[in-house]
Amino acid sequence: MKDILLFTDEQAQNIAFSGGKGANLSKMTRAGFPVPQGFIVTAQAYSHFIAQADFLDKEIARFDYTHPQKLVKQTEALKKKLAGLALPLSLRKEIHQALGKFKNIKAFSVRSSSTMEDLSGAAFAGQHDTFLNCVGEKEIEDKIKQCFLSLWHDRAVAYRHKQGFNQHDTTMAVVVQRMIQADTAGVGFSINPVNGNVHEILINANYGLGESVVSGESTVDQFIVSKKDSRILQSSVAEKEEKIVSLARGTKTVKLSGKEALKPCLTDSQIKQVAALNAKVEKHYGFPQDIEWAFQGRQLFLLQARPITTLPARWTRDESAERYPSVITPFTWDFVEKAFHISLNHSFRLMGLPPFEGKWFAMFDNYIYGNQNAVWLYMGQTPVQIANLDDLRSKIGFLKDRFSYVQELPVKWTRNLDTYLLGIGALMSEDLSKKNVSQVWDYLLRVADLGTNYFRPNIAISITQALLYKMFLYFITLAVGETEAKHLFPLLIATTETKTNLVNTELYGLAQLAKKDKALLTLLSKTPSRDIIQKQSLKKFPAFDKAFSNFLSMHGHRETDFDYYVPTWVEAPWVVLDNLKLIITTPQTKTPLEKEYEIKIANQAAQAQLFSKLPQDLHFFYYEILRLVRAYTSLDDIEHYQTTRLTLPIRKGTLAMGKLLKKAGIVKDPYDVFFCHMDSLQQFVEGKLTKAQLKEVISTEKTSYLKNKERTPVWDLQAEEATQNSSNSSQMTGLAGSPGVAEGKVFIVHSTEDFAKFPKNAVLVARTTNPAWTPLFYNACALITESGGPLSHGAVTAREMKLPAVMSVRNVLKTLKNGQKVRVNGSKGIVEIVK
């Protein structure tokens, strides 16, 4: 394969060749967006270049990640060695040929495009080099080489290590693109990333090149536009101090005059053009997008786009109340949450969606809340726009390619199920009676690993089922109209065989067996179910007792509550007896077989009705969609059935642990171990928590659990918080950069020389930040900057690290003093001095 790809080349859309930035530019070019022309020096070209470095492995092996200053010296030494290597002659020839295709273009931007960039979040932004206004073949070759070398900047190396990436696995492509001599430029979000409003487009802009906006080095104008009707909802015109402009070679920063500084850098018409472009890009990708744009004269250019994967959380019970209606113990949620979020991103990868950064579900006061903004971000989008049957016909090929995973997932899941079931069997047969605390803890961790590995694709199953339902109903509507579609849809999917239906049929059989024995019926009707089980009264009815025992051996892992703290059917068989009593006492006019026959007749009639109104050439497509809808209905049900098998080894392990803790005087009830967070148990096993401390932890958590169990949970946490916020007279205002509220003592950082003195949990106050400052964020509790906006490095990094941030607070470095206590409200853009 050649080492240069034009944006228009099909192969250029592949991240493995073009890196994240390059692949995106190729996709947008081929989609017809106004992207400046250019080409990509592929990651394979980098591999050819780096193959000359026979010293690379040894240098990487020496990296000291525990001492940042040492790592700086090591990476600088490596880059110096790499700088001595020449670009391969074949690559230089291809660069010469590529530039020859753009003879009318005098200046280019040269940008790094890592094969990991835009895959793992915005923290990669700024890690590698970008060069603007490069003129001449020699300079462009030099900047391409410098982009290659920027893969080994200390901050990039440290970040890859922190994220668990292998240093040998990453490669670098380089984007060479026509330089736009921008009069005005900036960034735009197709949803508001600060307040989470999905109906607003947020735009930041400044005169000159967009680097002044992206870097956060300058104050910027901010505009908010309604996505629904293109109205400009808010214009915040800053006192802009400077702009970046192009020179004959390179760029320079120019001070703005007073008149220009106070004037909006975009007209209302231009604001609406940027908003329209942002919305169009979102519609094309079927996902909210962050774009970079520029005006040169009257022409608007699209410079970059990437998916928005971070939004401030809006915690409500909308998404969680049905799935998690009751209180949850800390141990259960710790056990589930990790596996859930691993599965979430694994499932998104399977589905071709960008990774999600944040939490989908979280526990507050023992109740589970869903992040409604995340739900909207990933589930609220229509994956494809189809107007009518002719339009559908033209897009069948696209649907087949876009959703190819839908055909493959059931097969893969079924193939991997055996490993999981064998693992459950092995865990259940393991004797824990003679194991100590450490060994039982190891058992529980192995249960967690088995569950996590099994659960990886499972969220994709439930999401895909919901997606198929939505799409099939819409496709039926295209054929027969909305009213008839709503009538036909439930009939068409009603014949799906599920494990739940089979279990219910077996329960019906048990009820019929009980009805044959009057003495058994009398026992069931007059004696509480729990008493029947505890007194072993069923042994007097051997035929029923055997059938009932067989039923429990098959399905006894079924849960009565999501929380592992609550016993399963096999541990609480009286629950099953209660179900049987309901079946026995409920009048049954038809048997399950008779009902199934009627449903099949109705299904065949509905199917005939639908297909009689479909063009013949679409019959196969509709049959296939219907087959997939039924397959995923069954798959989603059996997945849940098999997932609940995990409850048995979890309860087995926690009971064994609880018995050991009871023996040690830590708990009275062995199952009180469920009131302990997994981290606390880990610390106890490692000797970092004493018996007394663990006892206090469990007691406190149990008290909270029992208290919360008696109350009705608040439905919307943000709505409650809004009523609790108080104001303070000593206030400074800026732009909301990252949501949340935090209090702490101010520490002003003027330069990197102040880094070593930065105290833990201090409020980081600075004029601005850049990627080199990222380590400070790990110790900060909040961020305040004097310049920049919500899309600057500081705000983006703060949002990723869940730190409240307020940007562009005028004269903050003069107003605040080190050690002063402040409250930072990143949601409202307010800084309050706490006296």
N, C-alpha and C positions, 0 to 999 in steps of 0.2 A: 504494500500500500504506500502511496505517496505521502510525504511528510507535510504537505500543505493542502488544506481544504478551503474552498471558497464558502462563504455563508450559504450560497445557494445549493451546495452539494448535499445530497441526501445523507451521506455518511457523517456529515458535520453535526447532525442532530444527536449523535451518540456521545454521551458524557465521557466514555472511556477514551474517545479520540480527542474531543474538544474541550474537556473540562466543563464545569457547571456553567460558567459565563458564556463560553463559546457555543455550547450546545443550545443554550437559550437564544442567543442572537441568531443562530441558524434557523431555529424553529420559527422565530418571529419574522425573519426575512422571508422564509418560504410561505408564511401565512399572509404575506402582503402588507405587513406593518411598515411604517416609514423609518426603517433602520438604516443608518449610514453604512455604505458599502465597506467590505473588508474581507479578510481571510484569517485562517487559523493555522498557526504552527502547532501541529498535533503533539499529543503526549508521547506518541511513538518517536517523534523527533527528539524530544527530551531524553527518552530512553537511549537513543543512539548516542546523544551527547554524553550522558552520564556513564555510558558503558566504558568510556575511556578512563574513568576514575577507579582504578584498581585499589585505591586506598579507602574508598567510601565505607566499606563494611567495618573496617578497623576504627575509623573516626566515629561512626555511629555508636559502636560498642563502648566508646569512652565517654559518651555523654553523661554528665552528672546532673540529673533532674532535681536533686535535693538542694543544690546551691546555684541560684539563678545567675549570679555574677560569673561563676565558673563556666556555666553553660554558654553565656555570652561569648566568652573568650574561645571556647571550643568551636562554636558555630562560626565565629569570625575566621578562625584558622581554617576551617573546612571551606568556607566560601573563598578565601584567598587562594587555596589550592585549586578549587574549581575554576576560578577566574583565569587561571593559567592554561586552561584547556580551550582549544579552538572549536568553533562550530564546525561540524562536518562539512566538507566541500560540497557534497551532494545537496545538503540543506541550503547552503548559501546560494547555490544555483537555482533551487526552487523558489527561494525568497526573491531573487532577482526576476525570475519569470512572473511571479505573482504580482510584484510591484509594477511590472510592465503592463499589466491589465488595468492599472489605475493611473495612467499617465497624466490625467487632468487633475489628479489630487496631489497637492504639494506637501501637506502635513498630515500626520497620522497620530493616533493615540496607540500606545502599546501597553496591553494589560495582561496581568497574570490570570490564568484560568485553571486552577487546580482541579484535579479529577475528584477531589473531596469537597470542593467549594460548592455552596448552595445545596449540599446534601444533608449537612448536620447542623444547620442553623446559622444565624447571622454572626455568631462569634468568629467565624472564619473571615468575615468582612474585615479588610484592612490588614490582614496578616501578611499578605504578599504585595508585591510592588506594582505600581501603575505609573506610566510616563506619558505626559501630554505634549502635543505639538512637536513631534519628532519629525525631522526633515532629513531626507537623503538616506540612501541605502546603507551607508556605513553606520550612521547613528541608529537606524532601526535595528540592524543586526546586533549592535552593542546592547540596545535596550531589551531585545529578545533574550539575549544571554543573561542580562541582569534579572529578568523575570524568572529564568530557570534557577538562578542562584537564590532568589528570594524564597524558594521552597525551604531553604535552610536557615532562614532568619531564626533567632533564638525564640521569639514569641510564637512562631509557627511550629517549631519543633516541640516546645513546651506544651502548646495547646493539643497537638496530636497525641502526645504522651498522656496528657490528662484525660483525653477522650478515649484512650485505649486503642488508638490506631497504630498499626505497625509502621515504623518509619520507612521501611522498605517498600510498602505497598502504595504509597502516594506518588503520583507523577504530576507533571506540569505541562499544560498547553499554554499557548500565548495567543491573544487576540490582537490583530493588527487592523485598525479601523480608521476610516476617514475621520479626521479631526473636525468637529463642528465648532466654528468660531462663534460661540453662543453669545447672544445679546443678553439673554436671561435663561436660567436653567434651574433645575431643582429635582425634587422627588415627589412622589405621590403614592398614597395608600388608597386602595379601592374600598377599604373599610377603615374606620378611625381606630388606630392602634392604641390610642391613649385612653379613651373612654369606652372603647368596645362597641361603639354604635355602628352596626353593620349597614346602616342606611346613609352613612356619611362618607364622603371622599375627602381626605385630608391632603393638602398640598403645602409644601414648603418651597420657597423660591428666593433667589437673589440675582442681582445683576452679574453678568459674566459667566464663567464656567461653573458647572455644578459642583465642583470639588469643594467650594466654600460652604455648600449646604451639607454635602455628605460627610465632610470631615468634622462638622460641628465647630469649626474655628471662627465662624462669623454669626452675628445675629441675622435672622432671616424673617421674611414676611410669611405669614401663615394664613391659609384660606381653607374654609370648610364648605363643601358643596353638597347639596342634597342629591343623592343618587336617583331619587324618584322623579324629580322635576327640574333638575339642574339649577335650582336657585342657589345663589351664594348666601349661605347661612351666617358666615362670620368672616370678617377680614381683620386680621391683626397685622398692622403695618409697623414694622420695627424701625428703629433709628439705625439703619444699616451703616456700618463703619467702613467696609472695604469690599472689593470684589477681586476675583482672579481673572486675568486676561491673558491672551496669547501674545507672545513676542514672535520675532522672526524664527527663533528657536526657543522652546521652553515656554515658561509662563512667569508672570509676576503679579504681586498683590498691589492693588491701587487703592488709595484712600478715596472715599466718596465725598463729594461736596455736600454741604448742608441741605441744599434743595433736593438733590438726587437721593440723599440718604433717607429723607422723610416721605418720599414719593413711592406709591405702590409700584413694584417692579413688573407687575402684570396688569393688563387691562381686564375688565370684566369678560370681554370676549375671549381673551387668551386663557383666563381661568377656566372658563367653560370648555374650551378646546382640550385642555389638559385633563379635565375631569372626564370628558367624553372618551378620550383615548384610554384613560385608566379603566373605565368601565368596559370598553371594548376588549381590552386585553384580558380582563377578568372573565368576560363572557367566552372568549376564545379558549381559555384554559379550563373553564369550568371551576375556577377556584380563585379566591381573592388574591390580588397581586400588588406588590410594591414595585413601582417603576421609577426609572431615572429618565428625564426628558430634557430637551433644550429647544429654544427658539433661536434660529438664525434668520434674521429678517422676519418675514411673515410665516416661514415654514417651521412646523413643529416636527421634531425628530424623537423617536423612541430609542433610548440608548441602552436600556437594560430592563428586565423584568424578572421577578422571582416570587415564589409563593409566600404569602404571609402565614406563618405558622405559630405566631405568638400574639395572643390577645389577652388583655386583662380578664381575669376570671370573673364570671357572674354566677355566684352559687345559688341555685334554687333546687327545689324538690321536683321540678317538672320532669326531669329525665330519670330521677332515682326513686321516686316514691313508690312506683309500681314494683320495681325490682327489689328495693330495699325498704319495705314499709316500716320495719320495726327498728328498735335499737340494735346496735352491733357491738360485740365485745372487742376490745383492743387487739387481742391476739388474732381473732378471725380476720379483722380488717387488714392488719399487717401482712398476714399470710396471703390474702387475696390481692391487695393493692399492687404489690410488686409484679405478680404474674399478670394482672390485668393490663398494666401499662406497658409491659414487655410485649404482650400479645397485641396491644393496640397498634404499636408502631410496626411490628412484624406484619400484622394484617394490612396496614396501610401500604407497606411495601408490596405485598402481594397484589393489592388493588391498584397499584400505580399512583398512589397519593403521596404527597410530601409528608415527612415525619412531623409528628405533633410534639411541640415543646411545652410541657406543662402537665397539669393533672386534669384528667377527664372527670374523675370522681374523687371526693375527699370526705373525710369524716370530721364533723363538728358536733361536739357534745353527744357522741355515740350515734348520731344519725348521719346517713350518707347523703351528700349533696352532689348534684351534677353541675358541671361547668357549661352553662347554657350557651355562652359564646363559642366554646369549642364545638358543641353540638351543631350550632348553626354553621360554623366554619367548614365542617366536614360533611354534615348531613343535609344542610339547607340548600345545597347547590343542585341544580338540574344538570345531570351529566352530559346530556345532549339535547339540543333544541330540534324538535320535529314538528312540522306544521300540519302535514296531511299524509295520506298513504303514499302518494308519489314521492314526497320527501323521505318518508321511511324507506321506501324501496331503494332510493339512491344512497342511503346511509347504512344499509345492512352490512356492507363490507367494513365500514368504520366500526360499527358496533361489535362485529366479530373480533376485530383486532384489539379494540379498546378493552373488551371484557373477556379476553381469552382465558384468563385465570378462572372464570366461572365454571368452565367445563372441566378444568384440571383439579380444582380444590377438593371436590368430594372424593375423588380417587385417592389423592394424596392423604387426606384425613383418614380414610378407611384403612389404607395401608399402614399408617403409623399407629392405629388404634391398638393393634396386637401388642406392641411394645409397652404401651401404657397399661393395658390389662394384665400383662405378665408381671409388670412392676408392682401393681396393686396386690396381686396374688403373693408375690415374694414378701412384700412388706407385712401383709396380714398373717403370714405364717411365721414371721420372726418372733422369737421369744424375748420379751423385754423384762421378764420378772427378775433377772439377776443383773441387769445393767445398772450402772451408776448414772448420776445426773448428766455427766459429759456424754456418755454413750447414748442416753435417751435423746439428748439434744441433737446429737449427730443423726439419729433416726428421724427426728422431726425435720431436720434440714434436707434429708434425702427425700422425704415425702414432698417437701416444698419444691425441690428440683424436679422431681417426676411430674408434679402438677404443672409447673411453669413450662416445661418442655412440651407437655401434651397440649397445653392451652394456647400455645403460640398462634395457630391459625384460627382459633375458635371465634374470635370477634369478627373476623372476616366472614364467617358463616352467617352470623346474625345480621350483620350490616347488609350482606349480599341478599339475604332473604327479603329484608325490608325494601331494598333497591329493586329487586325483581317484582315484588308486589306492586310497587309504585309504577314501574315501567309497563308491566303487563296491563294494569288497569287503564293506563293512558293509551296503550296500543288498542285495547278493546274499544275505548271511547272514540278513537279515530275511525273505527270501523262501524260502530252501531249508535254512537251518540252517548251522552253522559248518563241519561236516565236508564237506558237499557244496559249499559256497561255495569252500573252499580248493582243491577239485578243479577246479571250473569256471573260476575266475578266470584262471589262466594260459592255458587253452584259448580263452577269449573274446577275449583281447588278442593272441593269437599271430599273427594274420594281418596285423598292422600292418606296412605297408611303411616301411622306414627306409633312410636313405642308407648306413648301415653294411652292411646286408644286400646292397644293390646293389653296393657296392665289393667285398664278399666274393664275390659272384657273378662279378664281372669277374675277380677273382683265380683263381677256379675255371676260368674260360675260358682264362686264360693257362696254367694248369697242363695243361689238356687239350691246348692247342696244343703245349706242350713235349713232351708224351708221344708226339706223332706223329713226333718226330725222335730216333732212338736216339743219334746223336752228341751232340745237345744234352743228352739225359738223362745221358749219360756225363759230359759236362762239368760239369753241375750236381751230380752225385752225388760226383764225385772232386775238384772244385776248390773251395776256399773262395770264398764269394760276393764278398768284398771283392777278391780277386785277379781274379775274372772281370770286375768292373767296372773296376778300375784298368788291366787289360791290354786292355780293350775287346774281349773275346773274343766277345761276343754279335753283333758285326758279321758274323761268319761265318754267322749264321743270320738273314738279313734279314727274313723274315716275322715271326719272334718278336721281333727287335730293334725293329721298327717298332711292333708291338703293345705291347711293354713300354714304349717311349718315349711312346706315346700315353697309356698308363695313368698314367705319372708326370706327364705334362703336365696331366692331369685331376685327379689326386689327390695329387700330390707335396707338397702343403702339409701333409699329415697328419703329426702329430708322433709321435715314439717316446717322448717324455717331456714332462711339463708344462713343464719349464724351457726357455725360449727358447735357452739356451746349447747345448742338444742339437740336432743337425741334424735336419731333416725328411726325409721319404722321398726327395725330389728331390735332396737333398744327400748322402744316405746310401742310395742305391738297393740296396745289398747287403742291407739289412734286408728289403726287399720280396722279393728273391731267396730269402732264408732262409725267408720265409713260403711262397713257392711250393714250395720243397723239402719243407716239411712237408706241404703239400697232396698233392704228388706221391707221397710215401712213405707217406701214411696211406691205408689201404684204404677205398675209397668204394663202398658197396653201392648207394647211390641218388644220382641227380643232384639238384642244387638244385631243379629243376622238379618232380621226383618227390616230394621232401620237402615242397615248397610245396603240392602237390596234397593230400597226406595231412593237412597242417596245416589246410587249408581244410575238408576233410571233417569233421575233429574239431571245428573251430570251429562249423560249422553244426549239428552234433549237440548241442554244448554250449549253443548259443543256443536251439535248440528245447527243450532240457530246461529251461532257465531260464524261458522265456516260457510254457511249459505250466503252470508253477506260479504265475504272476503273474496277479492280477486284470486284466481287459481294460483297465480305465481307467488302469492304470499302465504299459501297454506302451510308449506314446510316451515317457514319462519315462525308462524304462530304456534304450530305444533311443538316446535323446539322450545320456544319461550314457555309454553304451558308445561312441558316436561320439566324444565329447569325450576319453575315455580314449585311444582310438586316435589321435585327432588330436594330442594332446599328446605321446604316445609318439613319434610321427613328428617332431613339431616340436622336441622336446628333442634328438633325435638330429641333425637337420639344423642346428639352432642351433650345436651343438658343432662339427659339420663345417665350417660357415662361419666360426666364430670362429677356428679354427686357421689360416685363411688369413692372419691378421694376423702369424703367425710369420715369413712370408717378408719383408715390408718391415722388420720389426724386425731380423731378422738381416742384411738388406742394409744398414740404417743403422748397426748396431753394427760390422759389418765395415769399413764406410767410416771410421767413427770410429776403430776399432782400428788401421787402417793409418796414419792420421794420427798417432796416439799412438805407434805403433811408429817412425815416421819421426822423431818428436821424442825418441826414446829413453826413453819412459815405460813401454812394454810390449814383450815379446818376441813374444808371440802376440797377433795382433789381437783375437781373441775374449776375451782377458783383460779387455776392457772390461766384460764381464758381472760382474766382481768389484767393480765400482765402484757405489756408490749414486748414484741420479740427482741427488740434491742436490749431491754432490761434483763430478759432471760439470758441473752448472749453475754452481757456484762457479768451476770451472776456466775455463769459457767466459767468465765475467764478470771473470776476472782476479783473483779472490779467493783462488785456490789456485795455487801455483807448480807447475812440472813435477815438482820433487822431492817436493813434498807429495802430489801426485796419485799418483805412483809408489809412495810409501810406503803410501797408502790402499789401492791395488789389491793390493799385495804382502801387506799384513796380512790383507785380506779373503780373498784366495785361500788363504793359509795356514790360516785358520780353516775355510774351506769344505772343503779337502782333509782336515783333521783330523776335522771333524764327519761327513764322508762315511764315515769308517771306523768310526764308533760307532753303537750302537743308541740312538735317542732315548728319553728318559724319556717314559713315557706320560702321566702326570699331573704337571704342574709343581707344583701346590699340595702334592701328597703328598710330593714331594721337599723342598719348602721347609720343610714341617713338621718334618722331621728336622734341619734346619740352624739353626733358630731357637735363639738362646742367651738366657739371662736375665742380669739385672743386679740387684744388691742394692738400688740406689737407684731404687725404682719408685714411680710414682703410678698409680692406676687411675681409670678413668672409664667412659663408655659408648662402645662402638665406633661411630664416626660415618661413616667412609669408609675402605675397605680399603687396605692397602699399608703399607710401612715406609719411613721416610725419616729421615735424620740431618741436623741443622743447628743453627745457633746461634739462641738465643732472641731474639726482639724483642717486647717487650710494648707493645701499642697500647692506650692508655687512651681516646683520643678521636681525632677526625678531625685534630686538630692534630699528631698523631704520624705522619700518613700520609706526609708529604714525607721523613721521615727513615728510612722503612722500607727496609732493605737487601735487595738481590736474594738469593733463595734462603735467606732466613731462615725460621725457624719462627714463624708468626704466633700469638701468645698474647694472648688477650683475654677479657674477661668474657663477651661475646657478640658477634655480628656482625649486620648487617642489610644490605639490598640496596645501600645507599650505600657499603658497605665492599668490594663486589665487586672493584674494581680492585686491591686489595691481594693478592687471591688469585693474580693473574697473576705476581706476583713471589715468592710464598711457596713453600716446599717442603713444608710441612705446616701443620696447624692444631690448636691446643689451646684449648678454651674452658672457662670455669669454670661455665657454666650451659648450658642447652639439651640437646637430645637428638638422636638420629639423624635426626629429621625436621625439625629447625630449619633456618633459612636457611643457616647456616654449614656444616652437614653436607651438605645438598642440593647447595650450590654446590661444596663440596670433592669430592663424588663426581663431579659433572659435569666438573670440571677434573682429576680423577684425582690429587688430593692426599690423602695419609693424614690422618685427622682423629680426634681423641679428644675427646669432649664431656663436660661436667659433671664436670671434675676439680676437686675441692674444694680451695680455698686455693691454686690453682696460681699466682695472681698474687703471692702472698706467698712461695711456695716457690722459684720460679724467678727468675733474674736475667738481665738483658740480657747477651748474649754467651756465656751458658752453653750447652754442647753437649748436645743431647738426642736420643734415638732415639724416634720416634713410631710406634707400631704401631697403626694404625687398624683392623686386623682384629680385634685382641684387646682394644682399649681400654686399652692400657698405654703409659705414658710413662716412659722410663728416662733417668736422668742419666748421660751418658757421661763418665767421668773420665779 
